Amino acid sequence: IVPVDPSPLVSTKTARDRLREIRQFVTEELREGLDGDYAVIPGTGKKPSLLQPGAEKLLEKLGLSPAFPETHWAYEDHKRGEYIVDVLCQLANPYTNAVYAQCWGSAGRSAQEELDGANAKAREYAIRDKKPVPSPRTLGFRDVGLARNTALKMAQKSALVGATLKAARLAV
């Protein structure tokens, strides 16, 4: 498939051919599973969700590049390490910079979530490696920085996947 045609109206056959080619790409090239390109997320019903690796493959197929021109921190509490962020992803033709799709993504994260995750992993690895379980860490500056970074990365992934679904005409 050629990068999205900028003409506002295409024939029905051209539209069908484009959609058929995208669906064929999804069927033949994307892997299903939580460690793959799309998956049914446990607890969210039966509809599969596009994951970041799948979105990146679709963007390569479409010939589009992502950019994140806007970031808005809806909530920031540096003392408690709590963050909520909104990020805009725009998908553009890398040669013309024409934007073909865009989507906002949002995410929130707290330092306590980072700490809880780190302590759970340390416990899991100790049990797996048959070593003594370490004492839980206490909340620190590192957890605050990780929470802010994790919120930003989660919002970027959400926006990227949403914009890709729009560009590939897979959003229903």
Chimera marker file (.cmm) of the C-alpha trace (Angstrom):
<marker_set name="trace">
<marker id="1" x="0.000" y="0.000" z="0.000" r="1" g="1" b="0" radius="0.5"/>
<marker id="2" x="1.203" y="3.463" z="-0.804" r="1" g="1" b="0" radius="0.5"/>
<marker id="3" x="1.096" y="6.080" z="1.966" r="1" g="1" b="0" radius="0.5"/>
<marker id="4" x="-2.434" y="7.382" z="2.409" r="1" g="1" b="0" radius="0.5"/>
<marker id="5" x="-3.634" y="9.209" z="-0.723" r="1" g="1" b="0" radius="0.5"/>
<marker id="6" x="-4.346" y="12.867" z="0.089" r="1" g="1" b="0" radius="0.5"/>
<marker id="7" x="-7.212" y="13.168" z="-2.408" r="1" g="1" b="0" radius="0.5"/>
<marker id="8" x="-10.505" y="13.655" z="-0.564" r="1" g="1" b="0" radius="0.5"/>
<marker id="9" x="-12.526" y="11.173" z="-2.627" r="1" g="1" b="0" radius="0.5"/>
<marker id="10" x="-11.451" y="7.820" z="-4.032" r="1" g="1" b="0" radius="0.5"/>
<marker id="11" x="-13.422" y="5.200" z="-5.864" r="1" g="1" b="0" radius="0.5"/>
<marker id="12" x="-15.241" y="2.531" z="-3.922" r="1" g="1" b="0" radius="0.5"/>
<marker id="13" x="-12.921" y="-0.075" z="-5.428" r="1" g="1" b="0" radius="0.5"/>
<marker id="14" x="-9.809" y="1.849" z="-4.300" r="1" g="1" b="0" radius="0.5"/>
<marker id="15" x="-11.218" y="2.209" z="-0.783" r="1" g="1" b="0" radius="0.5"/>
<marker id="16" x="-12.085" y="-1.496" z="-0.615" r="1" g="1" b="0" radius="0.5"/>
<marker id="17" x="-8.646" y="-2.476" z="-1.959" r="1" g="1" b="0" radius="0.5"/>
<marker id="18" x="-6.886" y="-0.349" z="0.665" r="1" g="1" b="0" radius="0.5"/>
<marker id="19" x="-8.924" y="-1.801" z="3.513" r="1" g="1" b="0" radius="0.5"/>
<marker id="20" x="-8.492" y="-5.350" z="2.196" r="1" g="1" b="0" radius="0.5"/>
<marker id="21" x="-4.722" y="-4.877" z="2.004" r="1" g="1" b="0" radius="0.5"/>
<marker id="22" x="-4.531" y="-3.529" z="5.576" r="1" g="1" b="0" radius="0.5"/>
<marker id="23" x="-6.655" y="-6.404" z="6.885" r="1" g="1" b="0" radius="0.5"/>
<marker id="24" x="-4.508" y="-8.901" z="4.989" r="1" g="1" b="0" radius="0.5"/>
<marker id="25" x="-1.384" y="-7.349" z="6.526" r="1" g="1" b="0" radius="0.5"/>
<marker id="26" x="-2.929" y="-7.660" z="10.007" r="1" g="1" b="0" radius="0.5"/>
<marker id="27" x="-3.856" y="-11.309" z="9.381" r="1" g="1" b="0" radius="0.5"/>
<marker id="28" x="-0.547" y="-12.360" z="7.834" r="1" g="1" b="0" radius="0.5"/>
<marker id="29" x="2.048" y="-10.197" z="9.593" r="1" g="1" b="0" radius="0.5"/>
<marker id="30" x="0.835" y="-9.355" z="13.103" r="1" g="1" b="0" radius="0.5"/>
<marker id="31" x="1.173" y="-11.875" z="15.931" r="1" g="1" b="0" radius="0.5"/>
<marker id="32" x="-1.571" y="-12.415" z="18.483" r="1" g="1" b="0" radius="0.5"/>
<marker id="33" x="-0.772" y="-12.574" z="22.208" r="1" g="1" b="0" radius="0.5"/>
<marker id="34" x="0.183" y="-10.296" z="25.069" r="1" g="1" b="0" radius="0.5"/>
<marker id="35" x="3.825" y="-10.560" z="23.970" r="1" g="1" b="0" radius="0.5"/>
<marker id="36" x="2.848" y="-9.963" z="20.329" r="1" g="1" b="0" radius="0.5"/>
<marker id="37" x="1.189" y="-7.251" z="18.274" r="1" g="1" b="0" radius="0.5"/>
<marker id="38" x="-2.433" y="-7.479" z="19.410" r="1" g="1" b="0" radius="0.5"/>
<marker id="39" x="-4.294" y="-9.345" z="22.134" r="1" g="1" b="0" radius="0.5"/>
<marker id="40" x="-7.449" y="-9.625" z="24.168" r="1" g="1" b="0" radius="0.5"/>
<marker id="41" x="-6.590" y="-7.805" z="27.384" r="1" g="1" b="0" radius="0.5"/>
<marker id="42" x="-7.788" y="-9.866" z="30.373" r="1" g="1" b="0" radius="0.5"/>
<marker id="43" x="-10.880" y="-8.374" z="31.970" r="1" g="1" b="0" radius="0.5"/>
<marker id="44" x="-11.809" y="-6.147" z="29.001" r="1" g="1" b="0" radius="0.5"/>
<marker id="45" x="-14.134" y="-8.397" z="27.030" r="1" g="1" b="0" radius="0.5"/>
<marker id="46" x="-13.464" y="-10.373" z="23.860" r="1" g="1" b="0" radius="0.5"/>
<marker id="47" x="-12.347" y="-7.681" z="21.404" r="1" g="1" b="0" radius="0.5"/>
<marker id="48" x="-8.596" y="-7.729" z="20.654" r="1" g="1" b="0" radius="0.5"/>
<marker id="49" x="-6.567" y="-4.572" z="21.303" r="1" g="1" b="0" radius="0.5"/>
<marker id="50" x="-3.702" y="-3.320" z="19.178" r="1" g="1" b="0" radius="0.5"/>
<marker id="51" x="-0.428" y="-3.216" z="21.135" r="1" g="1" b="0" radius="0.5"/>
<marker id="52" x="2.526" y="-0.898" z="20.570" r="1" g="1" b="0" radius="0.5"/>
<marker id="53" x="4.607" y="-3.392" z="18.521" r="1" g="1" b="0" radius="0.5"/>
<marker id="54" x="1.643" y="-3.955" z="16.189" r="1" g="1" b="0" radius="0.5"/>
<marker id="55" x="1.066" y="-0.224" z="15.863" r="1" g="1" b="0" radius="0.5"/>
<marker id="56" x="4.707" y="0.288" z="14.890" r="1" g="1" b="0" radius="0.5"/>
<marker id="57" x="4.479" y="-2.429" z="12.217" r="1" g="1" b="0" radius="0.5"/>
<marker id="58" x="1.305" y="-0.887" z="10.797" r="1" g="1" b="0" radius="0.5"/>
<marker id="59" x="2.976" y="2.535" z="10.673" r="1" g="1" b="0" radius="0.5"/>
<marker id="60" x="5.852" y="1.032" z="8.715" r="1" g="1" b="0" radius="0.5"/>
<marker id="61" x="3.329" y="-0.486" z="6.291" r="1" g="1" b="0" radius="0.5"/>
<marker id="62" x="1.479" y="2.838" z="5.946" r="1" g="1" b="0" radius="0.5"/>
<marker id="63" x="4.683" y="4.845" z="5.536" r="1" g="1" b="0" radius="0.5"/>
<marker id="64" x="3.837" y="7.179" z="8.427" r="1" g="1" b="0" radius="0.5"/>
<marker id="65" x="6.012" y="8.536" z="11.239" r="1" g="1" b="0" radius="0.5"/>
<marker id="66" x="4.812" y="9.506" z="14.725" r="1" g="1" b="0" radius="0.5"/>
<marker id="67" x="5.469" y="12.815" z="16.462" r="1" g="1" b="0" radius="0.5"/>
<marker id="68" x="4.315" y="13.960" z="19.900" r="1" g="1" b="0" radius="0.5"/>
<marker id="69" x="3.987" y="17.754" z="19.541" r="1" g="1" b="0" radius="0.5"/>
<marker id="70" x="1.910" y="18.436" z="22.663" r="1" g="1" b="0" radius="0.5"/>
<marker id="71" x="2.140" y="17.278" z="26.262" r="1" g="1" b="0" radius="0.5"/>
<marker id="72" x="-0.105" y="18.607" z="29.017" r="1" g="1" b="0" radius="0.5"/>
<marker id="73" x="0.454" y="17.643" z="32.630" r="1" g="1" b="0" radius="0.5"/>
<marker id="74" x="-3.115" y="17.571" z="33.991" r="1" g="1" b="0" radius="0.5"/>
<marker id="75" x="-1.899" y="16.856" z="37.523" r="1" g="1" b="0" radius="0.5"/>
<marker id="76" x="1.568" y="16.886" z="39.092" r="1" g="1" b="0" radius="0.5"/>
<marker id="77" x="2.320" y="16.372" z="42.770" r="1" g="1" b="0" radius="0.5"/>
<marker id="78" x="6.093" y="16.022" z="43.048" r="1" g="1" b="0" radius="0.5"/>
<marker id="79" x="6.033" y="15.499" z="46.814" r="1" g="1" b="0" radius="0.5"/>
<marker id="80" x="3.648" y="12.560" z="46.627" r="1" g="1" b="0" radius="0.5"/>
<marker id="81" x="4.905" y="11.449" z="43.222" r="1" g="1" b="0" radius="0.5"/>
<marker id="82" x="1.519" y="11.448" z="41.487" r="1" g="1" b="0" radius="0.5"/>
<marker id="83" x="1.099" y="12.387" z="37.854" r="1" g="1" b="0" radius="0.5"/>
<marker id="84" x="-1.581" y="12.536" z="35.158" r="1" g="1" b="0" radius="0.5"/>
<marker id="85" x="-0.546" y="13.490" z="31.632" r="1" g="1" b="0" radius="0.5"/>
<marker id="86" x="-2.181" y="13.948" z="28.215" r="1" g="1" b="0" radius="0.5"/>
<marker id="87" x="-0.086" y="13.526" z="25.045" r="1" g="1" b="0" radius="0.5"/>
<marker id="88" x="-0.974" y="14.202" z="21.397" r="1" g="1" b="0" radius="0.5"/>
<marker id="89" x="0.374" y="11.820" z="18.748" r="1" g="1" b="0" radius="0.5"/>
<marker id="90" x="0.346" y="12.928" z="15.116" r="1" g="1" b="0" radius="0.5"/>
<marker id="91" x="1.099" y="10.538" z="12.269" r="1" g="1" b="0" radius="0.5"/>
<marker id="92" x="2.612" y="12.197" z="9.236" r="1" g="1" b="0" radius="0.5"/>
<marker id="93" x="4.168" y="11.395" z="5.900" r="1" g="1" b="0" radius="0.5"/>
<marker id="94" x="7.908" y="11.783" z="6.641" r="1" g="1" b="0" radius="0.5"/>
<marker id="95" x="8.558" y="13.399" z="3.248" r="1" g="1" b="0" radius="0.5"/>
<marker id="96" x="5.757" y="15.957" z="3.128" r="1" g="1" b="0" radius="0.5"/>
<marker id="97" x="4.994" y="16.311" z="6.869" r="1" g="1" b="0" radius="0.5"/>
<marker id="98" x="1.284" y="16.062" z="6.004" r="1" g="1" b="0" radius="0.5"/>
<marker id="99" x="-0.568" y="14.796" z="9.100" r="1" g="1" b="0" radius="0.5"/>
<marker id="100" x="-2.955" y="11.903" z="8.323" r="1" g="1" b="0" radius="0.5"/>
<marker id="101" x="-4.167" y="11.007" z="11.810" r="1" g="1" b="0" radius="0.5"/>
<marker id="102" x="-3.869" y="12.175" z="15.373" r="1" g="1" b="0" radius="0.5"/>
<marker id="103" x="-5.043" y="11.029" z="18.778" r="1" g="1" b="0" radius="0.5"/>
<marker id="104" x="-4.700" y="12.090" z="22.401" r="1" g="1" b="0" radius="0.5"/>
<marker id="105" x="-3.556" y="9.571" z="24.997" r="1" g="1" b="0" radius="0.5"/>
<marker id="106" x="-3.792" y="9.933" z="28.774" r="1" g="1" b="0" radius="0.5"/>
<marker id="107" x="-2.206" y="8.117" z="31.676" r="1" g="1" b="0" radius="0.5"/>
<marker id="108" x="-1.688" y="8.446" z="35.387" r="1" g="1" b="0" radius="0.5"/>
<marker id="109" x="0.896" y="6.946" z="37.685" r="1" g="1" b="0" radius="0.5"/>
<marker id="110" x="1.999" y="7.245" z="41.289" r="1" g="1" b="0" radius="0.5"/>
<marker id="111" x="5.351" y="6.660" z="42.949" r="1" g="1" b="0" radius="0.5"/>
<marker id="112" x="3.634" y="4.162" z="45.248" r="1" g="1" b="0" radius="0.5"/>
<marker id="113" x="2.697" y="2.054" z="42.200" r="1" g="1" b="0" radius="0.5"/>
<marker id="114" x="6.347" y="2.110" z="41.085" r="1" g="1" b="0" radius="0.5"/>
<marker id="115" x="7.514" y="1.064" z="44.545" r="1" g="1" b="0" radius="0.5"/>
<marker id="116" x="4.916" y="-1.705" z="44.836" r="1" g="1" b="0" radius="0.5"/>
<marker id="117" x="5.947" y="-3.035" z="41.422" r="1" g="1" b="0" radius="0.5"/>
<marker id="118" x="9.661" y="-2.974" z="42.320" r="1" g="1" b="0" radius="0.5"/>
<marker id="119" x="9.063" y="-4.783" z="45.610" r="1" g="1" b="0" radius="0.5"/>
<marker id="120" x="6.889" y="-7.423" z="43.915" r="1" g="1" b="0" radius="0.5"/>
<marker id="121" x="9.553" y="-8.065" z="41.261" r="1" g="1" b="0" radius="0.5"/>
<marker id="122" x="12.309" y="-8.316" z="43.868" r="1" g="1" b="0" radius="0.5"/>
<marker id="123" x="10.226" y="-10.861" z="45.796" r="1" g="1" b="0" radius="0.5"/>
<marker id="124" x="9.384" y="-12.813" z="42.614" r="1" g="1" b="0" radius="0.5"/>
<marker id="125" x="13.049" y="-12.989" z="41.513" r="1" g="1" b="0" radius="0.5"/>
<marker id="126" x="14.217" y="-14.047" z="44.973" r="1" g="1" b="0" radius="0.5"/>
<marker id="127" x="11.683" y="-16.884" z="45.093" r="1" g="1" b="0" radius="0.5"/>
<marker id="128" x="12.510" y="-17.930" z="41.523" r="1" g="1" b="0" radius="0.5"/>
<marker id="129" x="16.258" y="-17.909" z="42.232" r="1" g="1" b="0" radius="0.5"/>
<marker id="130" x="15.776" y="-19.589" z="45.654" r="1" g="1" b="0" radius="0.5"/>
<marker id="131" x="17.371" y="-16.666" z="47.494" r="1" g="1" b="0" radius="0.5"/>
<marker id="132" x="16.229" y="-14.883" z="50.646" r="1" g="1" b="0" radius="0.5"/>
<marker id="133" x="13.338" y="-12.501" z="50.041" r="1" g="1" b="0" radius="0.5"/>
<marker id="134" x="14.662" y="-8.943" z="50.495" r="1" g="1" b="0" radius="0.5"/>
<marker id="135" x="13.040" y="-6.443" z="52.843" r="1" g="1" b="0" radius="0.5"/>
<marker id="136" x="10.667" y="-4.122" z="51.017" r="1" g="1" b="0" radius="0.5"/>
<marker id="137" x="12.167" y="-0.817" z="49.884" r="1" g="1" b="0" radius="0.5"/>
<marker id="138" x="10.677" y="2.432" z="51.106" r="1" g="1" b="0" radius="0.5"/>
<marker id="139" x="9.465" y="5.223" z="48.875" r="1" g="1" b="0" radius="0.5"/>
<marker id="140" x="12.310" y="7.304" z="47.463" r="1" g="1" b="0" radius="0.5"/>
<marker id="141" x="13.190" y="9.989" z="44.947" r="1" g="1" b="0" radius="0.5"/>
<marker id="142" x="13.847" y="7.335" z="42.276" r="1" g="1" b="0" radius="0.5"/>
<marker id="143" x="10.235" y="6.117" z="42.499" r="1" g="1" b="0" radius="0.5"/>
<marker id="144" x="8.947" y="9.671" z="41.974" r="1" g="1" b="0" radius="0.5"/>
<marker id="145" x="11.015" y="10.090" z="38.793" r="1" g="1" b="0" radius="0.5"/>
<marker id="146" x="9.985" y="6.680" z="37.521" r="1" g="1" b="0" radius="0.5"/>
<marker id="147" x="6.313" y="7.453" z="38.118" r="1" g="1" b="0" radius="0.5"/>
<marker id="148" x="6.508" y="10.646" z="36.060" r="1" g="1" b="0" radius="0.5"/>
<marker id="149" x="8.399" y="8.902" z="33.235" r="1" g="1" b="0" radius="0.5"/>
<marker id="150" x="6.066" y="5.889" z="33.277" r="1" g="1" b="0" radius="0.5"/>
<marker id="151" x="2.974" y="8.123" z="33.043" r="1" g="1" b="0" radius="0.5"/>
<marker id="152" x="4.492" y="9.940" z="30.060" r="1" g="1" b="0" radius="0.5"/>
<marker id="153" x="5.448" y="6.714" z="28.248" r="1" g="1" b="0" radius="0.5"/>
<marker id="154" x="2.039" y="5.136" z="28.907" r="1" g="1" b="0" radius="0.5"/>
<marker id="155" x="0.250" y="8.198" z="27.494" r="1" g="1" b="0" radius="0.5"/>
<marker id="156" x="2.524" y="8.172" z="24.417" r="1" g="1" b="0" radius="0.5"/>
<marker id="157" x="1.761" y="4.487" z="23.786" r="1" g="1" b="0" radius="0.5"/>
<marker id="158" x="-1.971" y="5.098" z="24.167" r="1" g="1" b="0" radius="0.5"/>
<marker id="159" x="-1.883" y="8.034" z="21.737" r="1" g="1" b="0" radius="0.5"/>
<marker id="160" x="0.287" y="6.125" z="19.232" r="1" g="1" b="0" radius="0.5"/>
<marker id="161" x="-2.032" y="3.114" z="19.187" r="1" g="1" b="0" radius="0.5"/>
<marker id="162" x="-5.136" y="5.315" z="18.865" r="1" g="1" b="0" radius="0.5"/>
<marker id="163" x="-3.694" y="7.358" z="16.014" r="1" g="1" b="0" radius="0.5"/>
<marker id="164" x="-2.525" y="4.187" z="14.234" r="1" g="1" b="0" radius="0.5"/>
<marker id="165" x="-6.002" y="2.658" z="14.440" r="1" g="1" b="0" radius="0.5"/>
<marker id="166" x="-7.379" y="5.830" z="12.860" r="1" g="1" b="0" radius="0.5"/>
<marker id="167" x="-4.738" y="5.983" z="10.112" r="1" g="1" b="0" radius="0.5"/>
<marker id="168" x="-5.199" y="2.307" z="9.221" r="1" g="1" b="0" radius="0.5"/>
<marker id="169" x="-8.995" y="2.734" z="9.314" r="1" g="1" b="0" radius="0.5"/>
<marker id="170" x="-9.227" y="-0.082" z="11.881" r="1" g="1" b="0" radius="0.5"/>
<marker id="171" x="-10.967" y="1.896" z="14.638" r="1" g="1" b="0" radius="0.5"/>
<marker id="172" x="-14.565" y="0.850" z="15.000" r="1" g="1" b="0" radius="0.5"/>
<link id1="1" id2="2" r="1" g="1" b="0" radius="0.2"/>
<link id1="2" id2="3" r="1" g="1" b="0" radius="0.2"/>
<link id1="3" id2="4" r="1" g="1" b="0" radius="0.2"/>
<link id1="4" id2="5" r="1" g="1" b="0" radius="0.2"/>
<link id1="5" id2="6" r="1" g="1" b="0" radius="0.2"/>
<link id1="6" id2="7" r="1" g="1" b="0" radius="0.2"/>
<link id1="7" id2="8" r="1" g="1" b="0" radius="0.2"/>
<link id1="8" id2="9" r="1" g="1" b="0" radius="0.2"/>
<link id1="9" id2="10" r="1" g="1" b="0" radius="0.2"/>
<link id1="10" id2="11" r="1" g="1" b="0" radius="0.2"/>
<link id1="11" id2="12" r="1" g="1" b="0" radius="0.2"/>
<link id1="12" id2="13" r="1" g="1" b="0" radius="0.2"/>
<link id1="13" id2="14" r="1" g="1" b="0" radius="0.2"/>
<link id1="14" id2="15" r="1" g="1" b="0" radius="0.2"/>
<link id1="15" id2="16" r="1" g="1" b="0" radius="0.2"/>
<link id1="16" id2="17" r="1" g="1" b="0" radius="0.2"/>
<link id1="17" id2="18" r="1" g="1" b="0" radius="0.2"/>
<link id1="18" id2="19" r="1" g="1" b="0" radius="0.2"/>
<link id1="19" id2="20" r="1" g="1" b="0" radius="0.2"/>
<link id1="20" id2="21" r="1" g="1" b="0" radius="0.2"/>
<link id1="21" id2="22" r="1" g="1" b="0" radius="0.2"/>
<link id1="22" id2="23" r="1" g="1" b="0" radius="0.2"/>
<link id1="23" id2="24" r="1" g="1" b="0" radius="0.2"/>
<link id1="24" id2="25" r="1" g="1" b="0" radius="0.2"/>
<link id1="25" id2="26" r="1" g="1" b="0" radius="0.2"/>
<link id1="26" id2="27" r="1" g="1" b="0" radius="0.2"/>
<link id1="27" id2="28" r="1" g="1" b="0" radius="0.2"/>
<link id1="28" id2="29" r="1" g="1" b="0" radius="0.2"/>
<link id1="29" id2="30" r="1" g="1" b="0" radius="0.2"/>
<link id1="30" id2="31" r="1" g="1" b="0" radius="0.2"/>
<link id1="31" id2="32" r="1" g="1" b="0" radius="0.2"/>
<link id1="32" id2="33" r="1" g="1" b="0" radius="0.2"/>
<link id1="33" id2="34" r="1" g="1" b="0" radius="0.2"/>
<link id1="34" id2="35" r="1" g="1" b="0" radius="0.2"/>
<link id1="35" id2="36" r="1" g="1" b="0" radius="0.2"/>
<link id1="36" id2="37" r="1" g="1" b="0" radius="0.2"/>
<link id1="37" id2="38" r="1" g="1" b="0" radius="0.2"/>
<link id1="38" id2="39" r="1" g="1" b="0" radius="0.2"/>
<link id1="39" id2="40" r="1" g="1" b="0" radius="0.2"/>
<link id1="40" id2="41" r="1" g="1" b="0" radius="0.2"/>
<link id1="41" id2="42" r="1" g="1" b="0" radius="0.2"/>
<link id1="42" id2="43" r="1" g="1" b="0" radius="0.2"/>
<link id1="43" id2="44" r="1" g="1" b="0" radius="0.2"/>
<link id1="44" id2="45" r="1" g="1" b="0" radius="0.2"/>
<link id1="45" id2="46" r="1" g="1" b="0" radius="0.2"/>
<link id1="46" id2="47" r="1" g="1" b="0" radius="0.2"/>
<link id1="47" id2="48" r="1" g="1" b="0" radius="0.2"/>
<link id1="48" id2="49" r="1" g="1" b="0" radius="0.2"/>
<link id1="49" id2="50" r="1" g="1" b="0" radius="0.2"/>
<link id1="50" id2="51" r="1" g="1" b="0" radius="0.2"/>
<link id1="51" id2="52" r="1" g="1" b="0" radius="0.2"/>
<link id1="52" id2="53" r="1" g="1" b="0" radius="0.2"/>
<link id1="53" id2="54" r="1" g="1" b="0" radius="0.2"/>
<link id1="54" id2="55" r="1" g="1" b="0" radius="0.2"/>
<link id1="55" id2="56" r="1" g="1" b="0" radius="0.2"/>
<link id1="56" id2="57" r="1" g="1" b="0" radius="0.2"/>
<link id1="57" id2="58" r="1" g="1" b="0" radius="0.2"/>
<link id1="58" id2="59" r="1" g="1" b="0" radius="0.2"/>
<link id1="59" id2="60" r="1" g="1" b="0" radius="0.2"/>
<link id1="60" id2="61" r="1" g="1" b="0" radius="0.2"/>
<link id1="61" id2="62" r="1" g="1" b="0" radius="0.2"/>
<link id1="62" id2="63" r="1" g="1" b="0" radius="0.2"/>
<link id1="63" id2="64" r="1" g="1" b="0" radius="0.2"/>
<link id1="64" id2="65" r="1" g="1" b="0" radius="0.2"/>
<link id1="65" id2="66" r="1" g="1" b="0" radius="0.2"/>
<link id1="66" id2="67" r="1" g="1" b="0" radius="0.2"/>
<link id1="67" id2="68" r="1" g="1" b="0" radius="0.2"/>
<link id1="68" id2="69" r="1" g="1" b="0" radius="0.2"/>
<link id1="69" id2="70" r="1" g="1" b="0" radius="0.2"/>
<link id1="70" id2="71" r="1" g="1" b="0" radius="0.2"/>
<link id1="71" id2="72" r="1" g="1" b="0" radius="0.2"/>
<link id1="72" id2="73" r="1" g="1" b="0" radius="0.2"/>
<link id1="73" id2="74" r="1" g="1" b="0" radius="0.2"/>
<link id1="74" id2="75" r="1" g="1" b="0" radius="0.2"/>
<link id1="75" id2="76" r="1" g="1" b="0" radius="0.2"/>
<link id1="76" id2="77" r="1" g="1" b="0" radius="0.2"/>
<link id1="77" id2="78" r="1" g="1" b="0" radius="0.2"/>
<link id1="78" id2="79" r="1" g="1" b="0" radius="0.2"/>
<link id1="79" id2="80" r="1" g="1" b="0" radius="0.2"/>
<link id1="80" id2="81" r="1" g="1" b="0" radius="0.2"/>
<link id1="81" id2="82" r="1" g="1" b="0" radius="0.2"/>
<link id1="82" id2="83" r="1" g="1" b="0" radius="0.2"/>
<link id1="83" id2="84" r="1" g="1" b="0" radius="0.2"/>
<link id1="84" id2="85" r="1" g="1" b="0" radius="0.2"/>
<link id1="85" id2="86" r="1" g="1" b="0" radius="0.2"/>
<link id1="86" id2="87" r="1" g="1" b="0" radius="0.2"/>
<link id1="87" id2="88" r="1" g="1" b="0" radius="0.2"/>
<link id1="88" id2="89" r="1" g="1" b="0" radius="0.2"/>
<link id1="89" id2="90" r="1" g="1" b="0" radius="0.2"/>
<link id1="90" id2="91" r="1" g="1" b="0" radius="0.2"/>
<link id1="91" id2="92" r="1" g="1" b="0" radius="0.2"/>
<link id1="92" id2="93" r="1" g="1" b="0" radius="0.2"/>
<link id1="93" id2="94" r="1" g="1" b="0" radius="0.2"/>
<link id1="94" id2="95" r="1" g="1" b="0" radius="0.2"/>
<link id1="95" id2="96" r="1" g="1" b="0" radius="0.2"/>
<link id1="96" id2="97" r="1" g="1" b="0" radius="0.2"/>
<link id1="97" id2="98" r="1" g="1" b="0" radius="0.2"/>
<link id1="98" id2="99" r="1" g="1" b="0" radius="0.2"/>
<link id1="99" id2="100" r="1" g="1" b="0" radius="0.2"/>
<link id1="100" id2="101" r="1" g="1" b="0" radius="0.2"/>
<link id1="101" id2="102" r="1" g="1" b="0" radius="0.2"/>
<link id1="102" id2="103" r="1" g="1" b="0" radius="0.2"/>
<link id1="103" id2="104" r="1" g="1" b="0" radius="0.2"/>
<link id1="104" id2="105" r="1" g="1" b="0" radius="0.2"/>
<link id1="105" id2="106" r="1" g="1" b="0" radius="0.2"/>
<link id1="106" id2="107" r="1" g="1" b="0" radius="0.2"/>
<link id1="107" id2="108" r="1" g="1" b="0" radius="0.2"/>
<link id1="108" id2="109" r="1" g="1" b="0" radius="0.2"/>
<link id1="109" id2="110" r="1" g="1" b="0" radius="0.2"/>
<link id1="110" id2="111" r="1" g="1" b="0" radius="0.2"/>
<link id1="111" id2="112" r="1" g="1" b="0" radius="0.2"/>
<link id1="112" id2="113" r="1" g="1" b="0" radius="0.2"/>
<link id1="113" id2="114" r="1" g="1" b="0" radius="0.2"/>
<link id1="114" id2="115" r="1" g="1" b="0" radius="0.2"/>
<link id1="115" id2="116" r="1" g="1" b="0" radius="0.2"/>
<link id1="116" id2="117" r="1" g="1" b="0" radius="0.2"/>
<link id1="117" id2="118" r="1" g="1" b="0" radius="0.2"/>
<link id1="118" id2="119" r="1" g="1" b="0" radius="0.2"/>
<link id1="119" id2="120" r="1" g="1" b="0" radius="0.2"/>
<link id1="120" id2="121" r="1" g="1" b="0" radius="0.2"/>
<link id1="121" id2="122" r="1" g="1" b="0" radius="0.2"/>
<link id1="122" id2="123" r="1" g="1" b="0" radius="0.2"/>
<link id1="123" id2="124" r="1" g="1" b="0" radius="0.2"/>
<link id1="124" id2="125" r="1" g="1" b="0" radius="0.2"/>
<link id1="125" id2="126" r="1" g="1" b="0" radius="0.2"/>
<link id1="126" id2="127" r="1" g="1" b="0" radius="0.2"/>
<link id1="127" id2="128" r="1" g="1" b="0" radius="0.2"/>
<link id1="128" id2="129" r="1" g="1" b="0" radius="0.2"/>
<link id1="129" id2="130" r="1" g="1" b="0" radius="0.2"/>
<link id1="130" id2="131" r="1" g="1" b="0" radius="0.2"/>
<link id1="131" id2="132" r="1" g="1" b="0" radius="0.2"/>
<link id1="132" id2="133" r="1" g="1" b="0" radius="0.2"/>
<link id1="133" id2="134" r="1" g="1" b="0" radius="0.2"/>
<link id1="134" id2="135" r="1" g="1" b="0" radius="0.2"/>
<link id1="135" id2="136" r="1" g="1" b="0" radius="0.2"/>
<link id1="136" id2="137" r="1" g="1" b="0" radius="0.2"/>
<link id1="137" id2="138" r="1" g="1" b="0" radius="0.2"/>
<link id1="138" id2="139" r="1" g="1" b="0" radius="0.2"/>
<link id1="139" id2="140" r="1" g="1" b="0" radius="0.2"/>
<link id1="140" id2="141" r="1" g="1" b="0" radius="0.2"/>
<link id1="141" id2="142" r="1" g="1" b="0" radius="0.2"/>
<link id1="142" id2="143" r="1" g="1" b="0" radius="0.2"/>
<link id1="143" id2="144" r="1" g="1" b="0" radius="0.2"/>
<link id1="144" id2="145" r="1" g="1" b="0" radius="0.2"/>
<link id1="145" id2="146" r="1" g="1" b="0" radius="0.2"/>
<link id1="146" id2="147" r="1" g="1" b="0" radius="0.2"/>
<link id1="147" id2="148" r="1" g="1" b="0" radius="0.2"/>
<link id1="148" id2="149" r="1" g="1" b="0" radius="0.2"/>
<link id1="149" id2="150" r="1" g="1" b="0" radius="0.2"/>
<link id1="150" id2="151" r="1" g="1" b="0" radius="0.2"/>
<link id1="151" id2="152" r="1" g="1" b="0" radius="0.2"/>
<link id1="152" id2="153" r="1" g="1" b="0" radius="0.2"/>
<link id1="153" id2="154" r="1" g="1" b="0" radius="0.2"/>
<link id1="154" id2="155" r="1" g="1" b="0" radius="0.2"/>
<link id1="155" id2="156" r="1" g="1" b="0" radius="0.2"/>
<link id1="156" id2="157" r="1" g="1" b="0" radius="0.2"/>
<link id1="157" id2="158" r="1" g="1" b="0" radius="0.2"/>
<link id1="158" id2="159" r="1" g="1" b="0" radius="0.2"/>
<link id1="159" id2="160" r="1" g="1" b="0" radius="0.2"/>
<link id1="160" id2="161" r="1" g="1" b="0" radius="0.2"/>
<link id1="161" id2="162" r="1" g="1" b="0" radius="0.2"/>
<link id1="162" id2="163" r="1" g="1" b="0" radius="0.2"/>
<link id1="163" id2="164" r="1" g="1" b="0" radius="0.2"/>
<link id1="164" id2="165" r="1" g="1" b="0" radius="0.2"/>
<link id1="165" id2="166" r="1" g="1" b="0" radius="0.2"/>
<link id1="166" id2="167" r="1" g="1" b="0" radius="0.2"/>
<link id1="167" id2="168" r="1" g="1" b="0" radius="0.2"/>
<link id1="168" id2="169" r="1" g="1" b="0" radius="0.2"/>
<link id1="169" id2="170" r="1" g="1" b="0" radius="0.2"/>
<link id1="170" id2="171" r="1" g="1" b="0" radius="0.2"/>
<link id1="171" id2="172" r="1" g="1" b="0" radius="0.2"/>
</marker_set>
